[in-house]
Amino acid sequence: MTAQKKGGGFLFPLILVLVGVLFLLSNLGVIDGIAWSEVVRYWPVLLILLGIDTLLQRRSAAAAMASLLSALVLIAVGTAAFYLFAPDTWITDEQSLLLSRDGAASAEILLSCSECAIDLRAVTDDTAADVLAQGSLTMARDTRLVETVRRESDRVIVHLESESRLPFVLSARRGSLPWTLELTDRLPISLSVRTDDDVDLDLRGLDVHWVELAAGDGTCTLIPSDRTDASIDLAGADIDLLIPAGVGVRIVGSAEFGLVVPDNYVSVDGAVQSPSFEDAAVRSLVTLRLGTERVVVRSLADAAVED
């Protein structure tokens, strides 16, 4: 009786298919070239595939499938455990940020990172005349920073976003990732911040005329600009709005669990505003969006005494 010829493994054909797909997508313009540094980063996947290939060749179909499922579960659990218990230096990477104004007359800045605690204020270095934004961003090693900068006439648009490298089920978090940023005080700026973590925006001295803050369950502190009138859209679970001296504030909308304002604030045409709003040198119009739960409004001077 002639022995049945053993079928070959699937590892080498699978590698050929993957490489071919990458080249095809690159040629069609679906992806912007092949980032071989990223491909090399995931070389351990070859070991995983080799192990799976061995399992499928040497066992019955049922046993191979059981081993395959067990291997996938172990990979997921091991990855999550690594990010939960490994030292911070193993799972995070601090990156420096330095963006130039490059002759722009105004700027639009969008910060988006679901796990990041964002701390933002004016540039403190008087010699940084050409700086648009600078600071440090802490990134998890299973994420990457997507930095998009483009010009529209004399306006620069900056988008900084944290993007996960792994499927959500394979990633794990155990704390905040600090983003500490300073913005120039020499340009009019519109600012958008989106995160599920803590936020501390101190806009004193900045020409920030429009703010959008979309926060999750973290604690948010916002000090509006004391330099220019501003429209501020807020959404979050717990927001402290600290008003600098000389700034009038008008609040539209409601918070699900309460809007707390000083006793001398008044109701005017369905809004709540500071008594000096109409005559204030700088005015902030605050809109509370759907999803806002609790907002506490205090003067910055009172907050400093209380804290």
C-alpha positions as CSV (number, residue, x, y, z in Angstrom):
1,M,0.0,0.0,0.0
2,T,1.4,3.4,-1.0
3,A,1.7,5.8,1.9
4,Q,-0.4,8.9,1.7
5,K,1.7,11.9,0.9
6,K,1.6,14.4,3.8
7,G,0.4,17.9,2.8
8,G,2.6,20.8,3.2
9,G,2.2,23.5,5.7
10,F,0.4,26.8,5.2
11,L,3.0,29.2,6.7
12,F,5.1,29.9,3.6
13,P,2.0,30.3,1.2
14,L,0.4,32.6,3.8
15,I,3.5,34.8,3.9
16,L,3.5,35.0,0.1
17,V,-0.2,36.0,0.2
18,L,0.4,38.7,2.8
19,V,3.4,40.2,1.1
20,G,1.4,40.2,-2.2
21,V,-1.5,42.0,-0.6
22,L,0.8,44.6,0.9
23,F,2.4,45.3,-2.5
24,L,-1.0,45.4,-4.3
25,L,-2.5,47.9,-1.8
26,S,0.6,50.0,-2.1
27,N,0.4,50.0,-5.9
28,L,-3.3,50.9,-5.8
29,G,-2.6,53.8,-3.4
30,V,-4.8,52.4,-0.6
31,I,-1.8,52.6,1.7
32,D,1.0,55.2,1.5
33,G,3.9,52.9,0.8
34,I,5.0,49.9,2.8
35,A,6.3,50.9,6.3
36,W,8.9,48.1,6.6
37,S,9.9,49.4,10.0
38,E,6.3,48.5,11.2
39,V,6.4,45.1,9.4
40,V,9.7,44.3,11.1
41,R,8.3,45.4,14.5
42,Y,5.8,42.5,14.3
43,W,8.3,39.7,13.4
44,P,7.2,37.5,16.4
45,V,4.0,36.9,14.5
46,L,6.0,34.6,12.3
47,L,6.8,32.4,15.3
48,I,3.0,32.3,16.2
49,L,2.2,31.3,12.7
50,L,4.9,28.7,12.7
51,G,3.5,27.2,15.9
52,I,0.0,27.2,14.5
53,D,1.2,25.6,11.3
54,T,2.9,22.8,13.3
55,L,-0.3,22.2,15.3
56,L,-2.5,21.9,12.2
57,Q,0.0,19.4,10.5
58,R,0.5,17.0,13.4
59,R,-2.9,16.6,15.0
60,S,-6.4,15.7,14.1
61,A,-8.8,18.4,13.0
62,A,-10.5,18.6,16.3
63,A,-7.3,18.6,18.4
64,A,-5.7,21.2,16.1
65,M,-8.7,23.5,16.4
66,A,-8.7,23.2,20.2
67,S,-5.0,23.9,20.3
68,L,-5.5,26.9,18.0
69,L,-8.3,28.4,20.1
70,S,-6.2,27.8,23.3
71,A,-3.2,29.6,21.7
72,L,-5.3,32.6,20.7
73,V,-6.8,32.8,24.2
74,L,-3.3,32.6,25.7
75,I,-2.0,35.3,23.4
76,A,-4.9,37.7,24.3
77,V,-4.5,37.0,28.1
78,G,-0.7,37.3,27.9
79,T,-0.9,40.6,26.1
80,A,-3.4,42.1,28.5
81,A,-1.4,40.9,31.5
82,F,1.8,42.3,30.1
83,Y,0.3,45.8,29.7
84,L,-1.3,45.6,33.2
85,F,1.7,44.5,35.2
86,A,4.9,45.3,33.2
87,P,6.9,48.3,34.4
88,D,5.9,51.7,32.9
89,T,9.2,52.0,31.1
90,W,8.3,48.8,29.2
91,I,4.9,49.9,28.0
92,T,5.1,53.7,27.5
93,D,7.3,56.0,25.5
94,E,7.6,59.8,26.0
95,Q,7.8,61.8,22.8
96,S,8.8,65.4,22.5
97,L,6.7,67.7,20.4
98,L,7.9,70.9,18.7
99,L,5.7,72.6,16.0
100,S,6.7,75.8,14.3
101,R,4.4,78.7,13.4
102,D,6.0,78.8,10.0
103,G,4.5,82.2,9.2
104,A,0.9,81.2,9.9
105,A,-1.5,84.0,11.0
106,S,-3.9,81.7,12.8
107,A,-4.1,78.1,14.0
108,E,-6.6,75.3,14.5
109,I,-5.5,72.6,17.0
110,L,-7.2,69.2,17.6
111,L,-6.1,66.9,20.4
112,S,-7.6,63.4,20.5
113,C,-6.5,60.7,22.9
114,S,-9.0,58.6,24.8
115,E,-6.5,57.5,27.6
116,C,-4.6,60.7,27.9
117,A,-4.6,63.3,30.7
118,I,-4.1,66.6,28.9
119,D,-2.5,69.6,30.6
120,L,-2.3,72.7,28.4
121,R,-1.3,76.3,28.9
122,A,0.6,79.2,27.3
123,V,4.2,79.0,26.3
124,T,6.3,80.2,29.2
125,D,9.6,80.7,27.2
126,D,9.6,84.3,25.9
127,T,12.4,83.3,23.4
128,A,10.2,80.8,21.6
129,A,8.8,83.3,19.2
130,D,8.3,80.9,16.3
131,V,6.9,78.0,18.3
132,L,3.2,77.0,17.7
133,A,3.1,74.2,20.1
134,Q,5.6,72.3,22.3
135,G,5.7,69.7,25.0
136,S,5.8,66.0,25.8
137,L,3.4,63.3,24.9
138,T,3.5,59.9,26.7
139,M,2.3,57.1,24.4
140,A,1.6,53.5,25.1
141,R,3.8,51.2,23.1
142,D,0.8,49.6,21.5
143,T,-0.3,53.0,20.1
144,R,1.2,55.5,17.7
145,L,1.0,59.2,17.4
146,V,-0.7,60.4,14.2
147,E,0.5,63.9,13.6
148,T,-1.2,65.8,10.8
149,V,-0.2,69.3,9.9
150,R,-1.5,71.1,6.9
151,R,-1.8,74.7,5.6
152,E,-4.9,76.5,4.3
153,S,-3.7,79.9,3.0
154,D,-2.2,81.6,6.1
155,R,-3.9,79.2,8.6
156,V,-2.2,76.1,10.0
157,I,-4.3,73.1,11.1
158,V,-2.8,70.6,13.5
159,H,-4.3,67.2,14.5
160,L,-2.6,65.1,17.1
161,E,-4.3,61.7,17.7
162,S,-3.4,58.6,19.5
163,E,-4.1,55.5,17.4
164,S,-4.1,51.9,18.7
165,R,-1.9,49.4,17.0
166,L,-3.7,46.4,18.6
167,P,-7.4,45.3,18.5
168,F,-9.2,46.7,21.6
169,V,-9.6,43.3,23.1
170,L,-5.9,42.8,23.2
171,S,-5.0,46.1,24.8
172,A,-5.2,47.0,28.4
173,R,-4.7,50.2,30.5
174,R,-3.8,50.8,34.1
175,G,-3.4,54.6,34.3
176,S,-3.3,57.9,32.5
177,L,-0.9,58.9,29.8
178,P,0.2,62.5,30.4
179,W,0.2,65.0,27.5
180,T,1.8,68.2,28.6
181,L,1.5,71.0,26.0
182,E,2.2,74.7,25.6
183,L,0.7,76.8,22.9
184,T,1.8,80.1,21.4
185,D,0.2,83.3,22.7
186,R,1.0,85.1,19.4
187,L,-1.7,83.6,17.2
188,P,-5.5,83.4,17.3
189,I,-6.3,79.7,18.0
190,S,-9.4,77.5,17.8
191,L,-8.9,74.5,20.1
192,S,-10.6,71.1,20.3
193,V,-9.8,68.5,23.0
194,R,-11.3,65.0,23.1
195,T,-10.4,62.5,25.8
196,D,-11.9,60.2,28.4
197,D,-9.3,61.1,31.0
198,D,-8.5,64.2,33.1
199,V,-8.1,67.6,31.4
200,D,-6.5,70.8,32.7
201,L,-6.8,73.7,30.3
202,D,-5.4,77.0,31.4
203,L,-6.0,79.4,28.6
204,R,-4.9,82.6,30.4
205,G,-2.8,84.8,28.1
206,L,-3.8,82.8,25.0
207,D,-5.8,84.2,22.1
208,V,-8.1,81.1,22.1
209,H,-11.4,82.3,20.7
210,W,-13.1,78.9,20.3
211,V,-12.9,75.8,22.5
212,E,-14.5,72.4,22.2
213,L,-14.0,70.1,25.1
214,A,-15.4,66.5,24.8
215,A,-14.4,64.6,27.9
216,G,-15.5,61.4,29.6
217,D,-15.4,60.4,33.2
218,G,-12.3,62.3,34.1
219,T,-12.1,65.5,36.1
220,C,-11.9,68.6,33.8
221,T,-10.6,72.1,34.8
222,L,-11.0,74.9,32.3
223,I,-9.8,78.5,32.8
224,P,-11.0,80.6,29.8
225,S,-8.9,83.1,28.1
226,D,-8.6,86.5,29.8
227,R,-7.4,88.1,26.6
228,T,-10.1,87.5,24.0
229,D,-13.9,86.8,23.7
230,A,-14.5,83.0,23.3
231,S,-17.2,80.5,22.4
232,I,-16.8,77.4,24.6
233,D,-18.6,74.1,24.0
234,L,-18.4,71.6,26.9
235,A,-19.4,68.0,27.4
236,G,-18.1,65.9,30.3
237,A,-18.9,64.2,33.6
238,D,-17.2,66.6,36.0
239,I,-16.2,70.1,34.9
240,D,-14.8,72.9,37.0
241,L,-15.0,76.3,35.2
242,L,-12.7,78.8,36.8
243,I,-13.3,82.4,35.7
244,P,-10.4,84.9,35.8
245,A,-10.9,88.4,37.1
246,G,-12.4,90.7,34.4
247,V,-14.0,87.9,32.4
248,G,-17.8,87.7,32.1
249,V,-19.4,84.4,31.4
250,R,-22.8,83.4,30.0
251,I,-23.9,79.8,30.2
252,V,-26.5,78.1,27.9
253,G,-27.8,74.6,28.4
254,S,-28.0,72.4,31.5
255,A,-26.1,69.7,33.3
256,E,-27.8,66.4,34.0
257,F,-26.7,66.3,37.7
258,G,-26.4,70.0,38.3
259,L,-25.0,73.4,37.3
260,V,-23.5,75.2,40.3
261,V,-22.8,78.9,39.9
262,P,-22.0,81.7,42.3
263,D,-25.0,83.3,44.2
264,N,-24.7,86.6,42.3
265,Y,-25.2,85.0,38.9
266,V,-28.5,85.9,37.2
267,S,-30.9,84.3,34.7
268,V,-31.4,86.2,31.4
269,D,-33.4,84.8,28.5
270,G,-33.0,81.2,29.5
271,A,-29.2,81.5,30.2
272,V,-27.2,82.0,33.4
273,Q,-24.6,84.8,33.4
274,S,-22.3,86.7,35.6
275,P,-23.6,90.1,36.7
276,S,-20.9,91.9,34.9
277,F,-21.2,90.0,31.6
278,E,-22.5,92.8,29.4
279,D,-19.8,95.3,30.6
280,A,-16.9,92.8,30.8
281,A,-13.8,93.6,28.8
282,V,-13.6,89.8,27.9
283,R,-16.6,87.6,27.5
284,S,-17.0,83.8,27.3
285,L,-20.1,82.2,25.9
286,V,-20.3,78.7,27.3
287,T,-22.6,76.0,25.8
288,L,-23.3,72.8,27.7
289,R,-23.7,70.0,25.3
290,L,-25.6,66.7,25.6
291,G,-23.7,64.4,27.9
292,T,-22.6,67.1,30.4
293,E,-23.3,65.8,33.9
294,R,-21.9,68.3,36.5
295,V,-20.5,71.8,36.1
296,V,-19.2,74.0,38.9
297,V,-18.5,77.6,38.1
298,R,-16.3,79.6,40.4
299,S,-14.1,82.7,40.2
300,L,-10.4,81.8,39.9
301,A,-9.6,83.9,43.0
302,D,-12.2,82.0,45.1
303,A,-10.9,78.6,43.8
304,A,-7.3,79.5,44.8
305,V,-8.5,80.3,48.4
306,E,-10.6,77.2,48.7
307,D,-8.0,74.9,47.3
